[in-house]
Amino acid sequence: MMSCTNLEETRRDFPILERKIRGKRLVYLDSAASSLKPIQVVEAIRDFYLSEYSNIHRGIHYLSQLATSRYEEAREKIARFINANSPEEVIFTYGTTDSLNMLAYSYGLKVLKPGDEILLTVMEHHSNILPWMRISSITGAKIRYLDITDEGLIDYERLDEKINDKTKIVSIAHMSNVLGTIVDVRRIAKKIHEVGGVIAVDGAQSVPHMPINVRELEIDFLAFSGHKMLGPTGIGVLWVKHDLLDDLPPFRLGGGAIREVTLNDFMLLDPPHSFEAGTPNIAGVIGLAAAVEYLQKIGMGNVRMHEEELTGYALRNLDNLGDSITVYGPKNVSVRGGIITFNIRGLESNIVGSLLDSYGIAVRTGKHCAHPLHQRLKIDGTVRASIYLYNVREEIDYLISTLEEITAEVR
Ligand SMILES: Cc1ncc(COP(=O)(O)O)c(C=O)c1O
């Protein structure tokens, strides 16, 4: 559990929280878009550049070997963080979007045929829709969508109807970036495995906020981004279950990924190196490992508990504001992450966002890269306040009292 003292200490690791925005103390409630960075991550990157930097996997000189071992140690750390079977299952990418594109273009292109089906849900982020649309148009496979209930939960009752012998891939967000819904991916994994298909999980919103154990979840692929979990931008992961690694023809080819090249042919290295052609984001990997270390020190169970508590607190207080505020997503915090999405009657989400900004409160507004979900809910946009391990009750109180002022003005 994160005590008040722990929280104060944690907040001191994020100096940006001391910043004044428009004369007010910053209240950062936009971590679902990108998290803040602790000093430890910034220092790890700085130290690496200033005293250990070199390209990796290429040189026999001291620094190259040092940088290579730092890079590979980071892979091991990240593999342990998600309980992968081995570090070889961890492929470094540029982020979730890149991971999902890589998956669609490699596995999708390889296995999908006309008449096959890809199952998504109506609440996916565009990054988990568009790559499949492209692959569907190339292969002739059809995309189907699982609907949500009025409360914003997956309509599990319809799984039997949506998953059949033609379903080859289910690709689904573990946590919705709009509704905060936590999806029972294990239940879906069991179902898709019964018909011989695979499940890819978009962990962009879940990996930063709750304990993740890929083996317990019984999933096949997991995509996530460093920048949403205290790490730097431009680094992400595609985790691939070991027995599927050989089914993925690497999608990006070039230097660093090959064993031998002749004028007519080439022989690839073994995974994961075969997937990491070109000079990767080495410092990004070092930064992500430092972020993982930071999260592990706090404990992912504690991160989740803290966010569950704050989310429940925020939802109860929003409820007290009456019917001028509509909150979306599940009411039960055991199936909801720290994403609180709402609208104020009579005000466009962007206006609410600007008003909150004038109080120093950073939230995200609009459609959050989830147009189909907004169409499904028949709304033009929403305001999203998202929390992380550095947020405190006082910030929720400030958000609520500010919303109270705003709603009083439009009443
Ligand atoms: C659920 C979900 N999937 C995918 C993404 C894309 O992540 P990135 O922009 O880091 O590639 C996001 C980012 O907001 C997300 O919330």
The ligand as an SDF file (V2000), in Angstrom:
LIG
                    3D

 16 16  0  0  0  0  0  0  0  0999 V2000
   -5.3700    1.4990  -25.7340 C   0  0  0  0  0  0  0  0  0  0  0  0
   -4.2990    2.1620  -26.5420 C   0  0  0  0  0  0  0  0  0  0  0  0
   -3.7590    1.5190  -27.5790 N   0  0  0  0  0  0  0  0  0  0  0  0
   -2.7840    2.0480  -28.3300 C   0  0  0  0  0  0  0  0  0  0  0  0
   -2.2870    3.3040  -28.0650 C   0  0  0  0  0  0  0  0  0  0  0  0
   -1.1920    3.8540  -28.9130 C   0  0  0  0  0  0  0  0  0  0  0  0
   -0.0480    4.0110  -28.1630 O   0  0  0  0  0  0  0  0  0  0  0  0
    1.2390    4.7410  -28.7640 P   0  0  0  0  0  0  0  0  0  0  0  0
    0.7700    6.1020  -29.1910 O   0  0  0  0  0  0  0  0  0  0  0  0
    2.1820    4.8000  -27.6290 O   0  0  0  0  0  0  0  0  0  0  0  0
    1.7060    3.9280  -29.8950 O   0  0  0  0  0  0  0  0  0  0  0  0
   -2.8370    4.0410  -27.0050 C   0  0  0  0  0  0  0  0  0  0  0  0
   -2.3720    5.4090  -26.7360 C   0  0  0  0  0  0  0  0  0  0  0  0
   -3.0820    6.2330  -26.2470 O   0  0  0  0  0  0  0  0  0  0  0  0
   -3.8440    3.4400  -26.2140 C   0  0  0  0  0  0  0  0  0  0  0  0
   -4.3880    4.0980  -25.1890 O   0  0  0  0  0  0  0  0  0  0  0  0
  1  2  1  0
  2  3  1  0
  2 15  2  0
  3  4  2  0
  4  5  1  0
  5  6  1  0
  5 12  2  0
  6  7  1  0
  7  8  1  0
  8  9  2  0
  8 10  1  0
  8 11  1  0
 12 13  1  0
 12 15  1  0
 13 14  2  0
 15 16  1  0
M  END
$$$$
